[in-house]
Amino acid sequence: MSGAWWLGLPGALIWWATLAAPWRPWSTREHLEPDGPRPEADLSQVTALIPARDEAAVIGRTLAALTAQGRGLQVVVVDDQSGDETAAIARDFAGVAVLAGRPLPAGWAGKLWALEQGLGEVRTPLTLLLDADIELAPGLLPALAAHKLRQGAALASLMAWLSQRSFWDRLLLPAFVYYFKLLYPFALANAGRPRWLAAAAGGCVLVDTAALRGLGGFAGLRDALIDDCTLAMRLKRAGNRTWVGLSRGVISLRPYGSLASIQQMVVRSAFTQLRYSTGLLLLVTAVFAAAYWLPLAALALPGARTLGAAALAAMALSYLPVLRYYRRSLGWALLLPLTGTLFLAMTWSSALRYWRGVRSQWKGRSYAR
């Protein structure tokens, strides 16, 4: 048994290297919180574009919070062929323009087609791309605009605060953000270089209108399923700076609650994240095995327990900042091997669906390979 001492070594190397990385992918230092209501803030330089498809349950809260951000803000809701009262609810808000979206052309993702139609209505230097299920805390938009200016960024975006009401929410949603930060380290994404690494959070994006139009609008991204990071990458490669961070003031109204609903969210783009590469999928599986399963196996073997415990200790330490940010008990860090295994299973499910011919499904639409 003592000859298996090495079982915990790969995991220990992975997790302690993660902790030691100078760009601190586990950190929550990149965040922006509003400093309170600013109803007199001048937002006349901003047009908010909201693509909305069957969002009657949440669009009212989204618009109420948005229109209270400051004065002069222009708002365009693109009703993307909704079958409910989304458009009627939006029209009840004074100053909100509602654009009836045209049928989805071949080769376009639905959200991007709605945004492309709305972009034609924008006459301001700044465009806010806001999901229909995002509620902004008072003062968030003025704070984001000021922060974007300080950073000298063409695009600034904030990851939404995800509601955690059930066991599955608490187990998986903070980890969803954690894995996103490991995959796209914010410190590197926000730096001028490397230009091949960029990230954005599509729920709340403030972008220079001229820079967006300089890319050809949304036409150049028209079939992108991970449209936020694709947009950030195109802007960064064009020589612009981008910035992404966390925020408690960008609140997702989307209820999850069940394992199935979270799986649906992850499966729609997980294999896309791996560029539909079987090789990358196998590599990720091997990394997860080394990071989670081998250290657990090592704990059962006397000669390997020290390295296994060292790997799991570093794993837990790397997850603590995100747990603190999401106000969750530190005990959830001990369940990260289970969490990681579930996310890996969802990624395989995404790959299986792709191999069957379906690239993604969302909002009643199916996107073929």
ABEGO torsion letter per residue (X at the ends): XAAAAAAAAAAAAAAAAAAABAAGAABAABBBBBAEBBAABBAAABBBBBBBBGAAAAAAAAAAAAAAAEBGBBBBBBBBGBABAAAAAAAABBGBBBBBBBBBBBGBBAAAAAAAAAAAABABABBBBBBAABBBBBGAAAAAAAAAAAAGBABBBBBBBBBBABAAAAAAAAAAAAAAAAABBAAAAABAOBAABBBBBAABBBBBAAAAAAAGEAAAAAABABAAAAAAAAAAAAGBBBBBBBBAABBBABBBGBAAAAAAAAAAAAAAAAGGBAAAAAAAAAAAAAAAAAAAAAAABAAAAAAAAAAAAAAAAAAAAAAAAAGBBAAAAAAAAAAAAAAAAAAAAAAAAAAAGBABBBGGBBBBX
